[in-house]
């Protein structure tokens, strides 16, 4: 198994709950063991779009998934939780 670090964040409706849901989805994924997570931090947005502050954190995992499989799983979780990529540097669900 390899150790990986995943950044998790949102500044969309109920951002902390969305971040926690993402962690829970990763915990339920076959081939992934969640080792530990950081605290959650509020951070100021960056970019040209006025938007709410972010909730951000990092989780450390152990996994036997290949990098592309890990990316695919993370993007599937994002989609399941409502992520829409509309504006570069814009609000992040």
TORPA-4810 file (N, C-alpha, C, O; in nm, 3 decimals):
<nodes>
NODE_1_0.085_-0.119_0.000_0.000_0.000_0.000_0.089_0.124_0.000_0.197_0.126_0.058_X
NODE_2_0.040_0.226_-0.065_0.111_0.355_-0.073_0.039_0.458_0.013_-0.082_0.448_0.034_X
NODE_3_0.112_0.555_0.064_0.054_0.667_0.137_0.025_0.779_0.038_0.110_0.815_-0.044_X
NODE_4_-0.095_0.835_0.046_-0.131_0.949_-0.038_-0.196_1.056_0.049_-0.253_1.026_0.154_X
NODE_5_-0.187_1.179_0.004_-0.251_1.291_0.073_-0.351_1.354_-0.023_-0.318_1.382_-0.139_X
NODE_6_-0.473_1.375_0.024_-0.579_1.433_-0.059_-0.625_1.562_0.006_-0.664_1.564_0.122_X
NODE_7_-0.619_1.672_-0.070_-0.674_1.799_-0.024_-0.825_1.799_-0.046_-0.874_1.759_-0.151_X
NODE_8_-0.897_1.844_0.055_-1.043_1.847_0.048_-1.087_1.988_0.084_-1.041_2.045_0.183_X
NODE_9_-1.178_2.044_0.005_-1.225_2.178_0.034_-1.352_2.213_-0.039_-1.388_2.151_-0.139_X
NODE_10_-1.421_2.313_0.014_-1.543_2.363_-0.047_-1.572_2.503_0.007_-1.533_2.538_0.118_X
NODE_11_-1.641_2.581_-0.073_-1.694_2.708_-0.023_-1.838_2.725_-0.070_-1.888_2.837_-0.082_X
NODE_12_-1.900_2.616_-0.096_-2.037_2.615_-0.143_-2.127_2.581_-0.026_-2.078_2.546_0.082_X
NODE_13_-2.255_2.590_-0.043_-2.354_2.566_0.062_-2.316_2.449_0.154_-2.290_2.338_0.107_X
NODE_14_-2.312_2.475_0.285_-2.280_2.374_0.386_-2.143_2.311_0.359_-2.130_2.189_0.354_X
NODE_15_-2.043_2.394_0.342_-1.909_2.352_0.301_-1.849_2.247_0.395_-1.793_2.148_0.349_X
NODE_16_-1.859_2.267_0.525_-1.800_2.171_0.619_-1.868_2.035_0.607_-1.800_1.932_0.610_X
NODE_17_-1.998_2.033_0.594_-2.070_1.906_0.579_-2.031_1.837_0.449_-2.019_1.715_0.446_X
NODE_18_-2.011_1.913_0.343_-1.968_1.855_0.215_-1.829_1.793_0.229_-1.804_1.683_0.179_X
NODE_19_-1.739_1.863_0.295_-1.603_1.810_0.315_-1.607_1.682_0.398_-1.539_1.584_0.367_X
NODE_20_-1.685_1.682_0.503_-1.698_1.563_0.588_-1.758_1.447_0.510_-1.717_1.332_0.528_X
NODE_21_-1.854_1.476_0.424_-1.915_1.371_0.340_-1.811_1.311_0.246_-1.810_1.190_0.223_X
NODE_22_-1.725_1.394_0.191_-1.620_1.344_0.102_-1.527_1.248_0.176_-1.491_1.143_0.124_X
NODE_23_-1.490_1.285_0.299_-1.405_1.197_0.380_-1.476_1.065_0.407_-1.416_0.958_0.395_X
NODE_24_-1.603_1.072_0.442_-1.679_0.950_0.469_-1.688_0.861_0.345_-1.680_0.738_0.357_X
NODE_25_-1.703_0.920_0.229_-1.707_0.842_0.104_-1.572_0.772_0.082_-1.569_0.656_0.043_X
NODE_26_-1.463_0.843_0.105_-1.332_0.781_0.091_-1.314_0.666_0.190_-1.256_0.563_0.156_X
NODE_27_-1.363_0.684_0.311_-1.351_0.579_0.414_-1.424_0.451_0.373_-1.385_0.341_0.411_X
NODE_28_-1.531_0.466_0.295_-1.611_0.351_0.253_-1.561_0.289_0.122_-1.621_0.195_0.071_X
NODE_29_-1.452_0.341_0.068_-1.402_0.293_-0.061_-1.311_0.173_-0.042_-1.216_0.178_0.036_X
NODE_30_-1.340_0.067_-0.114_-1.256_-0.052_-0.112_-1.117_-0.017_-0.164_-1.104_0.050_-0.266_X
NODE_31_-1.015_-0.063_-0.094_-0.878_-0.037_-0.136_-0.818_0.088_-0.074_-0.704_0.123_-0.104_X
NODE_32_-0.895_0.156_0.012_-0.847_0.277_0.078_-0.864_0.263_0.228_-0.972_0.227_0.276_X
NODE_33_-0.758_0.291_0.302_-0.765_0.298_0.448_-0.736_0.442_0.487_-0.628_0.495_0.458_X
NODE_34_-0.832_0.507_0.553_-0.812_0.644_0.600_-0.730_0.638_0.728_-0.769_0.575_0.826_X
NODE_35_-0.616_0.704_0.725_-0.526_0.701_0.839_-0.555_0.816_0.934_-0.577_0.794_1.053_X
NODE_36_-0.556_0.938_0.881_-0.585_1.053_0.966_-0.615_1.174_0.880_-0.582_1.178_0.761_X
NODE_37_-0.677_1.271_0.941_-0.708_1.395_0.872_-0.662_1.515_0.953_-0.647_1.508_1.075_X
NODE_38_-0.642_1.624_0.883_-0.604_1.749_0.950_-0.728_1.813_1.011_-0.840_1.763_0.995_X
NODE_39_-0.707_1.920_1.079_-0.819_2.004_1.121_-0.875_2.071_0.997_-0.812_2.071_0.891_X
NODE_40_-0.993_2.126_1.009_-1.053_2.204_0.900_-1.015_2.350_0.921_-1.014_2.400_1.033_X
NODE_41_-0.984_2.418_0.811_-0.942_2.557_0.815_-1.026_2.641_0.722_-1.060_2.598_0.612_X
NODE_42_-1.060_2.762_0.766_-1.126_2.859_0.678_-1.018_2.939_0.608_-0.927_2.992_0.673_X
NODE_43_-1.028_2.947_0.476_-0.927_3.020_0.398_-0.994_3.114_0.300_-1.102_3.086_0.246_X
NODE_44_-0.929_3.225_0.278_-0.981_3.328_0.188_-0.971_3.279_0.043_-0.872_3.217_0.005_X
NODE_45_-1.073_3.307_-0.038_-1.069_3.265_-0.179_-0.965_3.344_-0.258_-0.929_3.456_-0.223_X
NODE_46_-0.919_3.282_-0.365_-0.822_3.342_-0.454_-0.883_3.343_-0.594_-0.943_3.244_-0.636_X
NODE_47_-0.869_3.451_-0.664_-0.918_3.456_-0.802_-1.008_3.575_-0.826_-1.035_3.654_-0.736_X
NODE_48_-1.053_3.586_-0.950_-1.127_3.704_-0.991_-1.274_3.707_-0.950_-1.339_3.811_-0.962_X
NODE_49_-1.328_3.597_-0.902_-1.470_3.589_-0.870_-1.492_3.613_-0.721_-1.427_3.548_-0.638_X
NODE_50_-1.582_3.705_-0.686_-1.615_3.725_-0.545_-1.695_3.605_-0.497_-1.790_3.562_-0.562_X
NODE_51_-1.653_3.550_-0.384_-1.713_3.426_-0.336_-1.687_3.408_-0.187_-1.602_3.477_-0.131_X
NODE_52_-1.760_3.316_-0.123_-1.740_3.292_0.020_-1.603_3.230_0.049_-1.537_3.177_-0.040_X
NODE_53_-1.563_3.239_0.175_-1.439_3.175_0.219_-1.453_3.024_0.207_-1.564_2.970_0.206_X
NODE_54_-1.339_2.956_0.199_-1.335_2.811_0.186_-1.320_2.742_0.321_-1.273_2.801_0.418_X
NODE_55_-1.361_2.617_0.326_-1.325_2.522_0.430_-1.229_2.425_0.361_-1.263_2.366_0.259_X
NODE_56_-1.109_2.407_0.417_-1.007_2.320_0.358_-0.943_2.231_0.463_-0.934_2.267_0.580_X
NODE_57_-0.899_2.116_0.418_-0.824_2.023_0.503_-0.753_1.921_0.416_-0.765_1.923_0.294_X
NODE_58_-0.681_1.832_0.481_-0.607_1.727_0.411_-0.630_1.596_0.484_-0.638_1.593_0.607_X
NODE_59_-0.640_1.489_0.408_-0.652_1.357_0.468_-0.538_1.270_0.416_-0.503_1.273_0.298_X
NODE_60_-0.481_1.193_0.507_-0.374_1.099_0.470_-0.436_0.961_0.460_-0.505_0.915_0.551_X
NODE_61_-0.410_0.895_0.348_-0.467_0.763_0.320_-0.357_0.662_0.292_-0.245_0.698_0.258_X
NODE_62_-0.393_0.537_0.306_-0.311_0.427_0.256_-0.398_0.357_0.152_-0.515_0.329_0.179_X
NODE_63_-0.342_0.330_0.035_-0.422_0.270_-0.069_-0.340_0.178_-0.158_-0.219_0.196_-0.174_X
NODE_64_-0.406_0.081_-0.216_-0.342_-0.001_-0.317_-0.395_0.035_-0.456_-0.363_-0.033_-0.554_X
NODE_65_-0.476_0.142_-0.464_-0.524_0.188_-0.594_-0.411_0.254_-0.671_-0.324_0.319_-0.613_X
NODE_66_-0.413_0.236_-0.801_-0.317_0.304_-0.889_-0.356_0.452_-0.894_-0.471_0.486_-0.866_X
NODE_67_-0.261_0.543_-0.928_-0.291_0.686_-0.928_-0.415_0.723_-1.011_-0.498_0.802_-0.964_X
NODE_68_-0.430_0.668_-1.130_-0.547_0.701_-1.212_-0.676_0.651_-1.149_-0.779_0.718_-1.157_X
NODE_69_-0.672_0.534_-1.085_-0.789_0.482_-1.014_-0.826_0.573_-0.898_-0.944_0.599_-0.873_X
NODE_70_-0.725_0.622_-0.826_-0.749_0.712_-0.713_-0.812_0.842_-0.761_-0.909_0.890_-0.702_X
NODE_71_-0.758_0.899_-0.869_-0.815_1.021_-0.927_-0.959_0.998_-0.971_-1.046_1.079_-0.942_X
NODE_72_-0.983_0.887_-1.039_-1.120_0.856_-1.085_-1.216_0.846_-0.967_-1.328_0.896_-0.975_X
NODE_73_-1.173_0.783_-0.860_-1.259_0.767_-0.742_-1.288_0.903_-0.678_-1.402_0.931_-0.639_X
NODE_74_-1.185_0.986_-0.666_-1.205_1.119_-0.607_-1.300_1.202_-0.693_-1.387_1.270_-0.639_X
NODE_75_-1.285_1.197_-0.824_-1.374_1.274_-0.911_-1.517_1.219_-0.909_-1.612_1.296_-0.921_X
NODE_76_-1.532_1.089_-0.893_-1.666_1.031_-0.881_-1.734_1.080_-0.752_-1.853_1.112_-0.752_X
NODE_77_-1.657_1.086_-0.644_-1.710_1.138_-0.517_-1.750_1.285_-0.534_-1.857_1.325_-0.489_X
NODE_78_-1.665_1.365_-0.599_-1.698_1.506_-0.625_-1.831_1.518_-0.700_-1.917_1.598_-0.662_X
NODE_79_-1.847_1.439_-0.805_-1.970_1.444_-0.883_-2.090_1.402_-0.800_-2.196_1.465_-0.806_X
NODE_80_-2.073_1.297_-0.721_-2.181_1.247_-0.636_-2.227_1.353_-0.535_-2.344_1.360_-0.500_X
NODE_81_-2.131_1.436_-0.490_-2.162_1.540_-0.391_-2.201_1.673_-0.456_-2.220_1.772_-0.386_X
NODE_82_-2.213_1.675_-0.589_-2.266_1.792_-0.657_-2.165_1.886_-0.720_-2.201_1.998_-0.757_X
NODE_83_-2.039_1.845_-0.733_-1.936_1.934_-0.791_-1.969_1.965_-0.936_-1.997_1.875_-1.016_X
NODE_84_-1.966_2.093_-0.968_-1.983_2.139_-1.106_-1.868_2.232_-1.136_-1.846_2.330_-1.064_X
NODE_85_-1.793_2.204_-1.241_-1.680_2.288_-1.280_-1.730_2.387_-1.383_-1.746_2.354_-1.500_X
NODE_86_-1.754_2.511_-1.337_-1.810_2.611_-1.428_-1.716_2.730_-1.449_-1.699_2.775_-1.562_X
NODE_87_-1.656_2.781_-1.342_-1.570_2.900_-1.352_-1.433_2.866_-1.296_-1.421_2.822_-1.182_X
NODE_88_-1.329_2.887_-1.377_-1.193_2.864_-1.326_-1.168_2.959_-1.210_-1.195_3.079_-1.220_X
NODE_89_-1.117_2.908_-1.101_-1.093_2.982_-0.977_-1.224_3.028_-0.912_-1.223_3.118_-0.827_X
NODE_90_-1.336_2.968_-0.951_-1.465_3.008_-0.897_-1.503_2.924_-0.776_-1.422_2.846_-0.726_X
NODE_91_-1.627_2.940_-0.728_-1.674_2.865_-0.612_-1.657_2.714_-0.634_-1.675_2.664_-0.744_X
NODE_92_-1.622_2.645_-0.526_-1.596_2.501_-0.536_-1.691_2.427_-0.445_-1.687_2.441_-0.322_X
NODE_93_-1.775_2.348_-0.505_-1.869_2.268_-0.427_-1.798_2.150_-0.365_-1.860_2.070_-0.294_X
</nodes>
